[in-house]
Amino acid sequence: MTSRRCFVLCVFFSWVALLVPSLSAKSKISKHAYGKTPDGQTVDLFLLTNDKHMEVSITNYGGIIVSIRVPDRSGKLADVVLGYDTVEEYAAGRAHFGGTIGRYANRIAHGQFKLDGKVYTLPKNDGDNTLHGGLMSFDKKYWQAREHNTSTDVSLELTYLCKDGEEGFPGNLTAKVVFTLPADRNELQIDYTATTDKPTVVNLTNHSYFNLAGEGNGDILKHQLTLFASNFTPVDATLIPTGEIREVRNTPFDFLQPHAIGERINDTDQQLKYGSGYDHNWVVDHGPADPQIVMAAKAIDPSSGRVLEILTSEPGVQFYSANHLNPTATGKNKHHYVANGAFCLETQHFPDSPNHDNFPSTTLRPAETFHSTTIFRFSTE
């Protein structure tokens, strides 16, 4: 073969690889033993990888994202989510690191709500309120797992049946969460669906704690944050929304342009005092085609150059600046996580929606299917 012909063929196949990424890029999924639940069920850890050097570990205990490894601007990989080393620690932990949260993410006031004229009472695990679905959120449950592998992506499908009356909620709710890693993009897509046999309420999210410099690598106060949200829902002293939808303009809650997370976190604003920092729901700016998937947030770590963009079909996002992390507790790799050592951006319906008629409804009825999508997209700059 002549050198000229060889050159032409090399150029041709290079263009084919660019035009048809599935021929040159691929994702993989593998399963590994990960210990046992407190009641003795065997737990697996699923590793999803792609050719763009992204690695995601997810366990079927709690639908927990155990790790997300992505490169910095120089190509160095680091795990950017907080967590634990063992399933036993996740079972005992209270921070909900990386967990799938339900049946109702965030807070419900006074541990009760009314639906179709009937009052339902829930366990109170946050003062006088119910937080993240009660005493045993979905991140403390065993999920059935199925792996899917195509030429363009891999996905992990997790299913859990939340029985009628569990944590006080009505209806047998079948919840499904699908985590998908594409071959050619460093993003993790999470699709949530749920169906019920009785009228109920549902609000599902993922509770990953992010530090784009790497988990355990100090605080995130210099991370630059943008929230594509012109309004937020103010709270009372117990972090329950008052029902008001307030403009962020001229407040420390205005992240329409990038701001360092720590820039205004100690301002005298009463809302910041209530949360000991940021722990509030922002109203995502959706267009007229609602509920299309839109950009909700963007975070940048100046030191590593890592960028996280969060896209969602949900109407809200809870920004929590990890104000209450306990540095005496041990996380992954024997790291001690300091206060403000991470941030959470929990895509969701609004807190306490069942008790506020002016908030987007979280009611799900037997003839309906709940569905939402959130994407964690990583890059560098």
C-alpha positions as CSV (number, residue, x, y, z in Angstrom):
1,M,0.0,0.0,0.0
2,T,1.4,3.4,-0.9
3,S,2.0,6.0,1.7
4,R,-0.4,8.3,-0.1
5,R,-3.2,5.7,0.0
6,C,-2.5,5.0,3.6
7,F,-2.8,8.7,4.4
8,V,-6.1,9.0,2.6
9,L,-7.6,6.0,4.4
10,C,-6.4,7.4,7.8
11,V,-8.1,10.7,7.1
12,F,-11.3,8.9,6.0
13,F,-11.6,6.8,9.1
14,S,-10.8,9.7,11.3
15,W,-13.8,11.6,9.8
16,V,-16.0,8.5,10.2
17,A,-15.1,8.4,13.9
18,L,-16.0,12.1,14.3
19,L,-19.3,11.8,12.4
20,V,-20.3,8.5,14.0
21,P,-19.2,8.7,17.7
22,S,-20.8,5.4,18.6
23,L,-18.1,3.7,16.4
24,S,-15.2,5.2,18.4
25,A,-16.7,5.9,21.8
26,K,-18.4,3.6,24.2
27,S,-19.7,3.3,27.7
28,K,-19.4,0.3,30.0
29,I,-21.1,-1.0,33.1
30,S,-19.8,-3.5,35.6
31,K,-21.2,-4.9,38.9
32,H,-19.3,-5.5,42.1
33,A,-20.2,-6.8,45.6
34,Y,-20.7,-3.9,48.1
35,G,-21.6,-5.5,51.4
36,K,-25.0,-6.1,53.0
37,T,-27.9,-4.0,54.2
38,P,-28.8,-3.9,57.9
39,D,-31.4,-6.7,57.3
40,G,-28.9,-8.9,55.5
41,Q,-29.6,-8.2,51.8
42,T,-26.6,-8.4,49.5
43,V,-25.9,-5.0,47.9
44,D,-24.1,-4.3,44.6
45,L,-22.1,-1.4,43.4
46,F,-22.4,-0.6,39.7
47,L,-19.5,1.2,37.9
48,L,-20.4,3.2,34.8
49,T,-17.6,4.5,32.6
50,N,-17.1,6.2,29.2
51,D,-14.3,7.0,26.9
52,K,-14.3,10.6,28.0
53,H,-12.8,9.6,31.3
54,M,-15.9,9.9,33.4
55,E,-16.7,7.3,36.1
56,V,-19.8,7.0,38.1
57,S,-20.5,4.5,40.9
58,I,-24.0,3.8,42.0
59,T,-25.4,1.3,44.6
60,N,-28.8,-0.3,44.7
61,Y,-28.9,0.4,48.4
62,G,-30.7,3.7,48.4
63,G,-30.1,4.5,44.8
64,I,-27.0,6.3,46.1
65,I,-24.4,7.9,43.8
66,V,-21.3,6.8,45.6
67,S,-18.8,8.6,43.4
68,I,-18.4,10.7,40.3
69,R,-14.9,10.9,38.9
70,V,-14.3,13.6,36.3
71,P,-11.1,15.3,34.9
72,D,-9.9,18.8,35.8
73,R,-8.5,21.2,33.2
74,S,-5.2,19.2,33.1
75,G,-6.9,15.9,32.8
76,K,-6.5,14.8,36.4
77,L,-9.4,12.7,37.7
78,A,-11.0,13.4,41.1
79,D,-14.1,12.2,42.9
80,V,-16.4,15.3,43.2
81,V,-19.1,13.9,45.5
82,L,-19.0,13.4,49.2
83,G,-20.0,10.0,50.8
84,Y,-18.8,7.0,52.7
85,D,-16.6,4.0,52.0
86,T,-19.1,1.2,53.0
87,V,-22.8,0.5,52.7
88,E,-22.9,0.1,56.5
89,E,-21.9,3.7,56.9
90,Y,-24.5,4.8,54.4
91,A,-27.1,2.9,56.4
92,A,-26.1,4.6,59.6
93,G,-25.5,8.1,58.1
94,R,-28.0,11.0,58.4
95,A,-26.6,13.4,55.7
96,H,-28.3,11.5,52.8
97,F,-25.0,11.6,50.8
98,G,-25.8,10.9,47.1
99,G,-29.1,9.3,47.9
100,T,-32.3,9.0,45.9
101,I,-34.8,10.9,48.1
102,G,-38.6,10.2,48.4
103,R,-41.4,9.7,48.8
104,Y,-41.3,13.4,49.4
105,A,-38.0,15.3,49.1
106,N,-37.5,18.3,51.4
107,R,-40.0,19.4,54.1
108,I,-43.6,19.0,54.9
109,A,-44.9,21.3,57.6
110,H,-46.1,19.9,61.0
111,G,-45.8,16.3,59.6
112,Q,-49.1,16.4,57.8
113,F,-51.0,17.3,54.6
114,K,-54.6,17.1,53.3
115,L,-55.5,15.3,50.1
116,D,-59.0,15.0,48.8
117,G,-60.4,16.1,52.2
118,K,-58.4,13.6,54.2
119,V,-55.5,14.5,56.6
120,Y,-52.4,12.3,56.4
121,T,-50.0,12.2,59.3
122,L,-46.3,11.6,58.8
123,P,-43.4,11.0,61.2
124,K,-41.7,14.2,62.4
125,N,-37.9,13.9,62.0
126,D,-37.0,17.6,61.6
127,G,-38.4,19.4,64.7
128,D,-42.1,19.7,64.1
129,N,-41.7,18.9,60.4
130,T,-41.2,15.9,58.1
131,L,-37.9,16.0,56.1
132,H,-37.1,13.8,53.0
133,G,-40.0,11.5,53.4
134,G,-39.7,10.6,57.1
135,L,-37.6,8.3,59.2
136,M,-36.6,5.9,56.4
137,S,-36.3,7.8,53.1
138,F,-35.8,6.0,49.8
139,D,-32.0,6.3,50.3
140,K,-32.4,3.7,53.1
141,K,-34.2,1.2,50.9
142,Y,-33.1,-1.8,48.8
143,W,-33.8,-1.2,45.1
144,Q,-34.1,-3.8,42.3
145,A,-31.5,-3.2,39.7
146,R,-31.3,-3.8,35.9
147,E,-28.4,-3.0,33.6
148,H,-28.8,-1.7,30.1
149,N,-26.0,-1.3,27.5
150,T,-26.4,0.1,24.0
151,S,-24.0,1.3,21.4
152,T,-24.3,4.9,22.6
153,D,-24.7,4.7,26.4
154,V,-25.1,2.6,29.5
155,S,-27.8,2.9,32.1
156,L,-28.7,1.5,35.5
157,E,-32.4,1.1,36.2
158,L,-33.5,1.0,39.8
159,T,-37.1,0.2,41.0
160,Y,-38.6,0.4,44.5
161,L,-42.2,-0.3,45.6
162,C,-43.2,2.1,48.4
163,K,-46.1,0.4,50.1
164,D,-49.4,2.0,51.0
165,G,-49.0,3.6,54.4
166,E,-45.2,3.5,54.4
167,E,-44.1,6.6,56.4
168,G,-47.7,7.6,56.5
169,F,-48.1,8.2,52.7
170,P,-51.1,6.8,50.9
171,G,-51.0,4.4,47.9
172,N,-48.6,1.7,46.6
173,L,-46.1,3.8,44.8
174,T,-43.8,2.2,42.2
175,A,-40.8,4.4,41.8
176,K,-38.2,4.0,39.0
177,V,-34.9,5.8,38.6
178,V,-32.7,5.4,35.5
179,F,-29.1,6.7,35.6
180,T,-27.6,7.0,32.1
181,L,-24.0,7.8,31.1
182,P,-23.5,8.6,27.4
183,A,-20.5,7.4,25.5
184,D,-19.5,10.7,24.1
185,R,-20.5,13.3,26.8
186,N,-19.5,13.7,30.4
187,E,-22.9,13.9,31.8
188,L,-25.1,11.8,34.0
189,Q,-28.8,11.8,33.2
190,I,-31.3,10.8,35.9
191,D,-34.9,10.0,34.8
192,Y,-37.5,9.5,37.5
193,T,-40.9,7.9,37.0
194,A,-43.6,6.9,39.5
195,T,-47.1,5.4,39.5
196,T,-49.6,4.9,42.2
197,D,-52.8,2.9,42.9
198,K,-54.3,5.7,45.2
199,P,-54.1,9.5,45.1
200,T,-50.8,10.5,46.8
201,V,-48.0,13.1,46.8
202,V,-44.6,12.5,45.3
203,N,-41.4,14.6,45.1
204,L,-38.2,12.8,44.0
205,T,-34.6,14.1,43.9
206,N,-31.0,13.2,44.2
207,H,-29.0,14.5,47.2
208,S,-25.4,14.5,46.0
209,Y,-23.0,16.8,47.8
210,F,-20.6,18.3,45.3
211,N,-17.1,19.7,45.7
212,L,-15.6,20.3,42.3
213,A,-12.1,20.5,43.8
214,G,-12.5,16.9,45.0
215,E,-14.4,15.5,48.0
216,G,-12.7,16.3,51.2
217,N,-10.6,19.1,49.6
218,G,-11.7,22.0,51.8
219,D,-14.8,24.2,51.5
220,I,-16.6,25.4,48.4
221,L,-17.0,29.1,49.3
222,K,-14.9,30.2,46.3
223,H,-16.9,28.1,43.9
224,Q,-18.7,30.4,41.4
225,L,-22.4,29.7,41.3
226,T,-25.1,30.8,38.8
227,L,-28.8,30.0,39.5
228,F,-31.1,30.6,36.5
229,A,-33.9,31.6,38.8
230,S,-35.5,35.1,39.3
231,N,-37.4,34.1,42.4
232,F,-37.1,32.0,45.5
233,T,-39.5,30.7,48.2
234,P,-38.8,32.4,51.6
235,V,-39.0,30.3,54.7
236,D,-39.9,30.7,58.4
237,A,-37.6,29.8,61.3
238,T,-38.2,26.1,60.8
239,L,-37.3,26.3,57.0
240,I,-40.9,25.8,55.9
241,P,-41.9,28.1,53.0
242,T,-44.2,30.9,53.9
243,G,-46.1,30.6,50.6
244,E,-44.5,33.8,49.2
245,I,-42.7,33.7,45.9
246,R,-40.1,36.5,46.2
247,E,-37.8,38.2,43.6
248,V,-34.1,37.6,44.2
249,R,-33.2,41.0,43.0
250,N,-31.3,43.1,45.5
251,T,-30.9,40.2,47.9
252,P,-28.0,37.7,48.7
253,F,-30.2,35.2,46.8
254,D,-29.5,36.8,43.4
255,F,-27.3,34.3,41.5
256,L,-28.6,35.3,38.1
257,Q,-25.0,36.4,37.5
258,P,-22.1,34.3,38.9
259,H,-21.2,34.9,42.5
260,A,-18.8,33.1,44.9
261,I,-20.9,31.0,47.2
262,G,-19.2,32.5,50.2
263,E,-19.4,36.1,49.0
264,R,-22.7,36.9,50.8
265,I,-23.3,33.8,52.9
266,N,-22.7,35.7,56.2
267,D,-24.9,38.7,55.3
268,T,-27.4,39.8,57.9
269,D,-30.4,38.8,55.8
270,Q,-32.9,37.1,58.0
271,Q,-33.4,34.3,55.5
272,L,-29.7,33.4,55.7
273,K,-29.9,33.4,59.5
274,Y,-32.8,30.9,59.3
275,G,-30.8,28.5,57.2
276,S,-27.4,29.2,58.8
277,G,-26.4,30.0,55.2
278,Y,-28.2,28.8,52.0
279,D,-30.8,26.1,52.4
280,H,-33.6,27.4,50.2
281,N,-35.7,26.6,47.1
282,W,-35.2,28.7,44.0
283,V,-37.9,28.9,41.3
284,V,-36.3,27.8,38.0
285,D,-36.9,30.2,35.1
286,H,-38.9,28.0,32.7
287,G,-40.0,29.2,29.3
288,P,-43.5,29.0,27.8
289,A,-42.8,25.4,26.7
290,D,-42.8,24.3,30.4
291,P,-41.9,21.6,31.5
292,Q,-39.0,21.4,29.0
293,I,-35.6,20.6,30.3
294,V,-33.8,23.9,31.0
295,M,-30.6,25.0,32.6
296,A,-31.1,25.5,36.4
297,A,-27.6,26.0,37.8
298,K,-24.0,26.2,36.9
299,A,-21.0,25.9,39.3
300,I,-17.3,26.5,38.6
301,D,-14.3,25.7,40.8
302,P,-11.7,28.2,39.8
303,S,-8.8,26.1,41.2
304,S,-9.4,22.9,39.1
305,G,-11.4,24.4,36.3
306,R,-14.2,21.8,36.7
307,V,-17.6,23.0,35.7
308,L,-21.0,21.5,36.7
309,E,-24.1,22.4,34.8
310,I,-27.5,21.2,36.1
311,L,-30.4,20.9,33.7
312,T,-33.9,19.8,34.8
313,S,-37.6,19.6,34.0
314,E,-38.4,20.3,37.6
315,P,-39.8,23.7,38.7
316,G,-37.4,24.2,41.6
317,V,-33.9,23.6,42.8
318,Q,-32.9,23.5,46.5
319,F,-29.5,25.1,47.0
320,Y,-27.9,23.9,50.2
321,S,-24.4,25.1,51.2
322,A,-23.8,22.2,53.5
323,N,-23.9,24.4,56.6
324,H,-24.2,21.6,59.1
325,L,-21.5,19.1,58.0
326,N,-19.8,17.7,61.1
327,P,-16.0,17.7,60.8
328,T,-15.7,15.1,63.5
329,A,-17.5,12.5,61.3
330,T,-15.5,10.4,58.8
331,G,-16.3,10.3,55.1
332,K,-14.7,8.6,52.2
333,N,-11.0,8.0,52.3
334,K,-11.0,8.9,56.0
335,H,-11.7,12.5,55.0
336,H,-13.4,14.8,57.6
337,Y,-15.9,17.1,55.8
338,V,-15.9,20.7,57.1
339,A,-19.0,23.0,57.2
340,N,-19.5,24.4,53.7
341,G,-17.4,21.5,52.4
342,A,-19.8,20.9,49.6
343,F,-23.0,22.2,47.9
344,C,-26.2,20.5,47.0
345,L,-28.5,21.4,44.1
346,E,-31.5,19.3,44.5
347,T,-33.9,19.6,41.6
348,Q,-37.4,19.2,42.9
349,H,-40.9,20.5,43.3
350,F,-41.2,23.1,46.1
351,P,-41.0,22.2,49.8
352,D,-44.3,21.7,51.5
353,S,-46.2,22.0,48.2
354,P,-49.1,19.8,49.5
355,N,-49.9,22.6,51.9
356,H,-49.7,25.5,49.4
357,D,-52.3,25.8,46.7
358,N,-50.2,28.4,44.8
359,F,-47.2,26.0,44.4
360,P,-46.9,23.5,41.5
361,S,-48.9,20.4,42.5
362,T,-47.2,17.3,43.7
363,T,-50.4,15.2,43.7
364,L,-50.2,12.0,41.7
365,R,-53.3,10.0,40.8
366,P,-53.7,6.4,39.6
367,A,-54.3,7.3,36.0
368,E,-51.2,9.4,35.9
369,T,-47.4,8.9,35.6
370,F,-44.9,11.2,37.4
371,H,-41.9,11.8,35.3
372,S,-38.9,14.2,35.6
373,T,-35.4,14.5,34.2
374,T,-32.2,16.0,35.7
375,I,-28.8,16.1,34.0
376,F,-25.4,16.6,35.7
377,R,-23.2,17.9,32.9
378,F,-19.4,18.2,33.5
379,S,-16.8,20.1,31.6
380,T,-13.7,22.3,32.3
381,E,-12.6,25.8,31.6
